[in-house]
Amino acid sequence: MAMGDSRVILVGIVSLLLGAASNAHIIANEVSFTYTGMSGPSNWGNLSPDYAVCSNGKQQSPIDIKKDDISSKKECLSRDYQDANATLVNNGFNIGIKMEGDAGALDLNGKKYTLQQLHWHSPAEHTIKGVRHPAELHLVHRSKDDEIAVVAILYKFGDADPFLKQMKDQLAALDKEVCKGDEESHIPLGVIKTKQLDKETRKYYRYMGSLTVPPCQENVSWSILGKVREMSLEQLNALRAPLGTGYTKNARPLQELNGRKVELHQC
């Protein structure tokens, strides 16, 4: 998809990305947001009344996870993913995967959250003790009552990521797609091996936050995995290539903790 810095992101496109996570924010009017300039993160809350919480919310994401803000608990992260059909999507502001079949679920406090979609941000949005990694993967889950739970995986440079290897050719094809600014690009992936994302997790951080793009909906349960995975620079460039230059760096700035506590779980 070829796009310039001034590309308009329609809220309808945003709704398609978040539709797997929330059905509550479909707006008829066109509302643009970017990561720079007058429509950048510092002004998201002024772009639309529906985005107001981006500015005035008290439980916003992402955050820096600091030692002083952490309390310890012992609760294992219960995830059970399975291979499923999926579609690779370029929605203009990030590259994501929409699950077309049952890809498994996350169990959180006795409630089941099914895996709906996943997408990448670069650089990483969350930081650990001030350290920011090159990329972050968000696995977005939704419960039957539309509550949202996101599992975040941080990436550093190293060996190629096996999960991303599955879609090397499709990412290259996505880069060649040309469409108008109010359109998405879709590339079928067939069956992808989501089990590769379901490795045993002995350490993770949990806190209550928000979506990191407008409308910045709050009451999102975040679980940030403590183990940092590896990806190659070539893979990161492949994720960035289909995006316009104004969106290749699509990380929202850090938000205030506002008294929230972060739980460190080790099991």
C-alpha positions as CSV (number, residue, x, y, z in Angstrom):
1,M,0.0,0.0,0.0
2,A,1.6,3.3,-1.0
3,M,0.8,6.2,1.3
4,G,2.3,9.5,2.1
5,D,2.8,11.2,5.5
6,S,-0.4,13.1,5.1
7,R,-2.5,10.0,4.7
8,V,-6.0,10.3,6.4
9,I,-6.8,7.5,8.7
10,L,-10.6,7.0,8.7
11,V,-12.2,6.1,11.9
12,G,-14.0,3.4,10.0
13,I,-10.6,1.8,9.4
14,V,-9.8,2.1,13.1
15,S,-13.0,0.4,13.9
16,L,-12.1,-2.5,11.6
17,L,-8.9,-3.0,13.5
18,L,-10.5,-2.7,16.9
19,G,-13.7,-4.4,15.8
20,A,-12.4,-7.7,17.0
21,A,-11.8,-6.1,20.4
22,S,-14.7,-3.7,20.7
23,N,-17.9,-3.0,18.8
24,A,-18.7,0.2,20.6
25,H,-16.8,2.8,18.6
26,I,-18.1,2.9,15.0
27,I,-18.5,6.5,14.0
28,A,-19.9,7.7,10.6
29,N,-17.7,10.8,10.3
30,E,-14.1,10.8,9.0
31,V,-11.6,11.5,11.7
32,S,-7.9,11.4,11.1
33,F,-5.0,10.6,13.4
34,T,-1.3,10.3,12.9
35,Y,1.8,9.9,15.0
36,T,3.3,13.3,14.1
37,G,2.1,16.9,13.8
38,M,-1.3,18.5,14.6
39,S,-3.1,15.1,14.4
40,G,-0.4,13.4,16.5
41,P,-0.8,11.7,19.9
42,S,-0.7,15.0,21.9
43,N,-3.8,16.1,20.0
44,W,-5.7,12.9,19.7
45,G,-8.2,13.9,22.4
46,N,-9.1,17.1,20.4
47,L,-9.7,15.4,17.1
48,S,-13.2,14.0,18.0
49,P,-15.4,14.0,21.1
50,D,-15.2,10.2,20.8
51,Y,-11.4,10.5,21.3
52,A,-11.6,12.7,24.4
53,V,-10.4,9.9,26.8
54,C,-7.1,9.9,24.9
55,S,-6.4,13.2,26.7
56,N,-8.5,13.1,29.9
57,G,-8.3,9.4,30.7
58,K,-6.6,8.3,33.9
59,Q,-5.8,4.7,32.9
60,Q,-4.0,5.2,29.6
61,S,-1.4,3.0,27.9
62,P,1.4,2.5,27.2
63,I,3.4,3.0,30.4
64,D,7.0,2.6,31.7
65,I,7.2,-0.3,34.1
66,K,9.3,0.8,37.1
67,K,10.5,-1.2,40.1
68,D,8.9,1.2,42.6
69,D,5.4,0.8,41.1
70,I,5.4,-3.0,41.2
71,S,3.7,-5.4,43.6
72,S,4.4,-9.1,43.5
73,K,1.8,-11.8,42.9
74,K,1.8,-15.5,41.8
75,E,-0.6,-16.3,39.1
76,C,0.4,-18.1,35.9
77,L,-0.7,-16.7,32.6
78,S,-3.1,-19.3,31.1
79,R,-3.1,-19.3,27.3
80,D,-4.1,-22.0,24.9
81,Y,-3.7,-21.0,21.2
82,Q,-4.3,-23.2,18.2
83,D,-3.5,-23.0,14.5
84,A,-6.2,-21.1,12.5
85,N,-6.9,-19.4,9.2
86,A,-5.9,-15.8,9.2
87,T,-5.6,-12.7,7.0
88,L,-2.7,-10.2,6.9
89,V,-4.0,-6.6,7.0
90,N,-2.4,-3.3,6.3
91,N,-4.9,-0.7,7.8
92,G,-2.6,2.3,7.2
93,F,-1.3,2.8,10.7
94,N,0.0,-0.7,11.5
95,I,0.3,-4.2,10.1
96,G,-1.9,-6.8,11.7
97,I,-3.4,-10.3,11.5
98,K,-7.1,-10.9,11.7
99,M,-8.0,-14.4,12.9
100,E,-10.7,-16.0,10.7
101,G,-11.2,-19.1,12.8
102,D,-10.9,-20.3,16.4
103,A,-7.3,-19.4,17.4
104,G,-7.7,-20.3,21.0
105,A,-8.1,-18.2,24.1
106,L,-6.6,-16.5,27.3
107,D,-8.1,-17.4,30.7
108,L,-8.1,-14.4,33.0
109,N,-9.6,-14.5,36.5
110,G,-11.8,-17.4,35.4
111,K,-13.1,-15.6,32.3
112,K,-12.4,-16.7,28.7
113,Y,-11.0,-14.2,26.2
114,T,-10.7,-15.4,22.7
115,L,-7.8,-14.3,20.4
116,Q,-9.3,-12.0,17.8
117,Q,-6.4,-10.2,16.2
118,L,-2.8,-9.2,16.6
119,H,-0.7,-6.3,15.4
120,W,2.8,-4.8,15.6
121,H,4.1,-1.5,16.8
122,S,7.6,-0.2,16.2
123,P,9.4,0.9,18.3
124,A,7.9,-0.9,21.3
125,E,5.2,1.1,23.1
126,H,5.8,-0.2,26.7
127,T,9.2,0.2,28.3
128,I,10.7,-1.8,31.2
129,K,12.7,0.4,33.6
130,G,13.1,3.0,30.8
131,V,14.4,0.5,28.2
132,R,12.6,0.6,24.9
133,H,12.9,-2.4,22.5
134,P,12.7,-2.2,18.7
135,A,9.2,-3.7,18.4
136,E,6.1,-4.9,20.3
137,L,3.4,-7.4,19.3
138,H,-0.1,-7.0,20.7
139,L,-2.4,-10.1,20.9
140,V,-5.9,-8.8,21.3
141,H,-8.5,-10.9,23.1
142,R,-12.2,-10.3,23.8
143,S,-14.6,-11.9,26.2
144,K,-18.3,-12.6,25.4
145,D,-19.2,-9.5,27.3
146,D,-16.8,-7.4,25.2
147,E,-14.1,-6.9,27.8
148,I,-10.6,-6.6,26.3
149,A,-7.4,-8.3,27.3
150,V,-4.1,-7.7,25.5
151,V,-0.9,-9.8,25.8
152,A,2.2,-7.8,24.7
153,I,5.4,-9.4,23.5
154,L,8.6,-7.3,23.3
155,Y,11.2,-7.9,20.6
156,K,14.9,-7.3,20.4
157,F,17.2,-7.8,17.4
158,G,18.7,-11.2,17.0
159,D,17.7,-14.4,15.2
160,A,14.7,-14.3,12.8
161,D,11.3,-14.9,14.6
162,P,9.8,-18.2,13.6
163,F,6.2,-16.8,13.8
164,L,7.0,-14.0,11.3
165,K,8.9,-16.4,9.0
166,Q,5.5,-17.9,8.2
167,M,4.4,-14.7,6.4
168,K,7.6,-13.5,4.7
169,D,6.1,-13.8,1.2
170,Q,2.8,-12.3,2.1
171,L,4.5,-9.3,3.7
172,A,6.4,-8.8,0.5
173,A,3.1,-9.0,-1.4
174,L,1.5,-6.5,1.0
175,D,4.3,-4.0,0.3
176,K,3.4,-4.1,-3.4
177,E,-0.3,-3.4,-2.8
178,V,-1.4,0.0,-4.0
179,C,-4.7,1.4,-2.7
180,K,-6.4,4.7,-1.8
181,G,-6.0,6.3,1.6
182,D,-9.3,5.1,2.8
183,E,-8.8,1.5,1.9
184,E,-7.2,-1.5,3.5
185,S,-5.0,-4.2,2.0
186,H,-5.7,-7.8,2.7
187,I,-3.5,-10.8,1.9
188,P,-4.8,-14.4,2.9
189,L,-2.3,-16.2,5.1
190,G,-4.0,-19.6,5.2
191,V,-3.4,-21.5,8.4
192,I,-0.9,-19.9,10.7
193,K,0.8,-21.5,13.6
194,T,-0.3,-19.4,16.6
195,K,1.0,-22.1,19.0
196,Q,4.5,-20.5,18.4
197,L,3.2,-17.6,20.5
198,D,2.0,-19.8,23.3
199,K,5.3,-20.7,25.0
200,E,5.3,-21.1,28.7
201,T,5.4,-17.8,30.5
202,R,7.1,-17.7,33.9
203,K,7.2,-13.9,34.3
204,Y,4.9,-11.2,33.2
205,Y,3.6,-7.7,34.3
206,R,-0.1,-7.0,34.6
207,Y,-1.9,-3.6,34.9
208,M,-5.2,-2.0,33.8
209,G,-4.9,0.4,30.9
210,S,-6.3,1.4,27.5
211,L,-6.1,0.8,23.8
212,T,-3.0,2.6,22.5
213,V,-4.8,4.1,19.4
214,P,-7.9,6.2,19.3
215,P,-10.5,6.0,20.8
216,C,-8.1,5.0,23.6
217,Q,-10.8,2.9,25.3
218,E,-9.9,2.1,29.0
219,N,-10.5,-0.9,31.2
220,V,-8.2,-3.0,29.1
221,S,-6.3,-5.7,31.0
222,W,-2.6,-5.7,29.9
223,S,-0.2,-8.6,30.4
224,I,3.4,-7.7,29.3
225,L,5.6,-10.8,28.9
226,G,8.9,-10.6,30.8
227,K,10.7,-12.8,28.2
228,V,11.9,-10.7,25.2
229,R,11.7,-12.5,21.9
230,E,14.0,-12.0,19.0
231,M,13.4,-10.8,15.4
232,S,15.8,-9.9,12.7
233,L,16.2,-6.3,11.3
234,E,15.0,-7.7,8.0
235,Q,11.8,-8.8,9.6
236,L,11.2,-5.4,11.2
237,N,11.8,-3.7,7.9
238,A,9.3,-6.0,6.2
239,L,6.7,-4.9,8.8
240,R,7.4,-1.3,8.2
241,A,7.7,-1.4,4.4
242,P,4.0,-1.4,3.5
243,L,3.3,1.6,5.7
244,G,3.7,5.3,4.7
245,T,6.7,7.1,6.2
246,G,4.4,8.9,8.7
247,Y,3.5,5.5,10.2
248,T,6.6,3.4,10.2
249,K,7.2,4.6,13.7
250,N,3.8,4.0,15.3
251,A,4.4,3.9,19.0
252,R,2.2,6.1,21.2
253,P,4.3,8.1,23.8
254,L,4.3,6.8,27.4
255,Q,1.4,7.8,29.6
256,E,1.2,8.7,33.3
257,L,0.6,5.8,35.7
258,N,-1.7,8.0,37.9
259,G,-1.4,5.9,41.0
260,R,-2.0,2.5,39.3
261,K,0.0,-0.5,40.5
262,V,1.7,-2.9,38.2
263,E,1.7,-6.6,39.3
264,L,4.7,-8.7,38.7
265,H,3.6,-12.4,38.3
266,Q,6.2,-15.2,38.6
267,C,5.3,-18.8,38.5
